[in-house]
Amino acid sequence: MMNEEQLMILGEIEEEQNEHVRQALLRLSERQREVVFLKFYGGLSNEEISQVLGVNRQSVYNYIYRAITILQETLSHSYTG
């Protein structure tokens, strides 16, 4: 069982992590954010995303790859630097 101080600290850590993710998402282009949202929050397949956005499937792969690369780089710097 956690005490009130531990819960408060966990809340602050979670808030800080959420802010890091928000800042990382802002580094993505609008299209990259859209693809990330559709893929990871909407649960769409790459084929479905390509149909929704009117782009070919390879473009979807490229957007996802670049977005994940940017997010990994940004978030790894957030926690190491």
C-alpha positions as CSV (number, residue, x, y, z in Angstrom):
1,M,0.0,0.0,0.0
2,M,1.4,3.4,-1.0
3,N,1.2,6.4,1.2
4,E,0.0,9.8,0.0
5,E,3.5,11.1,-0.6
6,Q,4.4,8.1,-2.8
7,L,1.2,8.5,-4.8
8,M,1.9,12.2,-5.3
9,I,5.5,11.4,-6.5
10,L,4.1,8.8,-8.9
11,G,1.6,11.3,-10.2
12,E,4.3,13.9,-10.9
13,I,6.5,11.3,-12.7
14,E,3.5,10.3,-14.9
15,E,2.8,13.9,-15.6
16,E,6.4,14.5,-16.6
17,Q,6.4,11.4,-18.8
18,N,3.2,12.5,-20.5
19,E,4.8,15.9,-21.2
20,H,7.9,14.3,-22.8
21,V,5.6,12.3,-25.1
22,R,3.6,15.4,-26.0
23,Q,6.8,17.3,-26.8
24,A,8.1,14.3,-28.9
25,L,4.8,14.2,-30.8
26,L,5.1,17.9,-31.7
27,R,8.4,17.1,-33.5
28,L,6.5,15.0,-36.0
29,S,5.0,16.4,-39.1
30,E,1.3,16.6,-39.3
31,R,1.0,13.6,-41.5
32,Q,3.3,11.5,-39.3
33,R,1.2,12.4,-36.2
34,E,-1.9,11.4,-38.2
35,V,-0.5,8.1,-39.2
36,V,0.7,7.4,-35.6
37,F,-2.7,8.2,-34.3
38,L,-4.5,6.0,-36.8
39,K,-2.1,3.1,-36.3
40,F,-1.6,3.1,-32.6
41,Y,-4.7,4.8,-31.2
42,G,-7.2,3.9,-34.0
43,G,-5.9,0.3,-34.5
44,L,-5.9,0.6,-38.3
45,S,-3.8,-1.6,-40.5
46,N,-1.3,0.0,-42.9
47,E,-3.6,-0.9,-45.7
48,E,-6.6,0.8,-44.0
49,I,-4.4,3.9,-43.3
50,S,-3.4,4.0,-46.9
51,Q,-7.0,4.0,-48.0
52,V,-8.1,6.6,-45.4
53,L,-5.3,9.0,-46.4
54,G,-5.3,8.2,-50.1
55,V,-1.6,7.3,-50.2
56,N,0.1,4.1,-51.1
57,R,1.0,1.5,-48.5
58,Q,4.8,2.2,-48.9
59,S,4.2,5.8,-47.9
60,V,2.4,4.6,-44.7
61,Y,5.4,2.4,-43.9
62,N,7.7,5.4,-44.5
63,Y,5.7,7.7,-42.3
64,I,5.5,5.2,-39.5
65,Y,9.3,4.4,-39.7
66,R,10.3,8.1,-39.6
67,A,7.8,8.9,-36.8
68,I,9.1,6.0,-34.6
69,T,12.7,7.0,-35.3
70,I,12.0,10.6,-34.3
71,L,10.0,9.5,-31.2
72,Q,12.8,7.1,-30.1
73,E,15.5,9.7,-30.5
74,T,13.5,12.4,-28.8
75,L,12.4,10.3,-25.9
76,S,15.8,8.7,-25.3
77,H,17.3,12.2,-25.1
78,S,14.5,13.2,-22.6
79,Y,15.6,10.5,-20.2
80,T,19.3,10.6,-20.7
81,G,20.0,14.3,-21.0
